[in-house]
Amino acid sequence: NNLSVLTAGPIVSDPVKLIDSNTMKKFISNLKESNEFDYVIFDTPPAFGLSDYKIVSKYSDSLIFLISIGHSKRYFIKKTYNDIKNLEVNLLGIIVNLVETDYSRSLNDEIVGYFDWFKKIFI
């Protein structure tokens, strides 16, 4: 009862033009002013190489950076993170998914390894 979902709809030839349109700006403004929603969440395509998230961030109060381990190259992660820092948007945090752990090894060693890798990029 307390969840509304609006899907992307059909594929368009120029999605950037659509999300950067005055119609989209007005739509998002209307959502904010309605006080009907506590949160409005936009799920954008992968960040590197596409500008969708940069455009949507103009309308957003905050951003969450999702990284898929094993599918994202370190260079692209670091580049995208630096691009996010240059946006005028609050970075709420980073979510890492697709982390594979080998329970026959020490789980603590696995977590420390990922943490050390992230420290090199983000700290």
Disulfide bonds with the S-S distance in Angstrom:
none
